[in-house]
Amino acid sequence: MTPNPQTVGLKLRHQSTRDRVRLMAIGHDKKKCPKCGETKSLASFAPRGKYRDTSERYGYCKPCHAIYQREANRTVALRKYGITEAQYQKMLVKGGGACWLCGGIPKTRRLAVDHDHKTGRIRGVLCFRCNRFRVSSDTAADAPMHRRIADYLTSTFDGRK
């Protein structure tokens, strides 16, 4: 027996969001995403909860939820370094949208905010590879990269200013 949508709506008004999501998942096979406004099947909404059972679903559809998570992670990361989105964009423009060391333009990841752990000074933006680079080899082929790293580390630029 399928529940009457009008009756379910009345019952849902007095329950928490999590319960509302659970009841919607049990009582209906479709759900409306509040972000994009589209009505989609429940399979379009990621499972939620400790054990990821299928009775609980996130409020946003999978594509909207991914965008939301990306924006939230970006905001948290910038707040961690004490800079605004405008300051980050200014550093991107200064570097031409590329890594300040190797000049590479990232395809999938955002450029990382590089900072001095002792002083807290923001040095610039680096790709994932350069941000994790360890100076370990003394070969002549790595000499230009070592010079770029030395120049970069001794620069006086501070991204917060």
ZIKA-V686579 format. One line per field, one symbol per residue. ss: DSSP state (H for helix, E for strand, C for the rest). phi: phi as a letter, one per 40 degrees, with the letter a starting at -180 (. if undefined). burial: I if it has 16 or more other C-alpha atoms within 10 Angstrom, else O. A space follows every 50 residues. Layout:
BEGIN
ss: ???
phi: ???
burial: ???
END
This chain:
BEGIN
ss: CCCCHHHHHHHHCCCCHHHHHHHHHHHCCEEECCCCCCEEEHHHCCECCC CCCCCCECCCCHHHHHHHHHHHHHHHHHHHHCCCHHHHHHHHHHCCCCCC CCCCCCCCCCCEEEECCCCCCEEEEECHHHHCCCCCCCCHHHHHHHHHHH HHHHCCCCCCC
phi: .cccdcccdccccbbcdccccccccccbbbabccccgccbccccbccbhc bfcccbbccccdcccccdcccccccccccdcgbccccccccccdcggbcc ccgcbccbbcccccaccccgcccibbcdcccbcbcbbbccccdccccccc cccccbcbccb
burial: OOOOOOOOOOOOOOOOOOOIIIIIIOIOOOIIIOOOOOOOOIOIIIIIOO OOOIIIIIIIIIOIIOOOOOOOOOOOOIOOIOIOOOOIOOIIOOIOIIII IOOOIOOOOOIIIIIOOOOOIIIIIIIOOIIOOOOOOOOOOOOOOIOOIO OOOOOOOOIOO
END
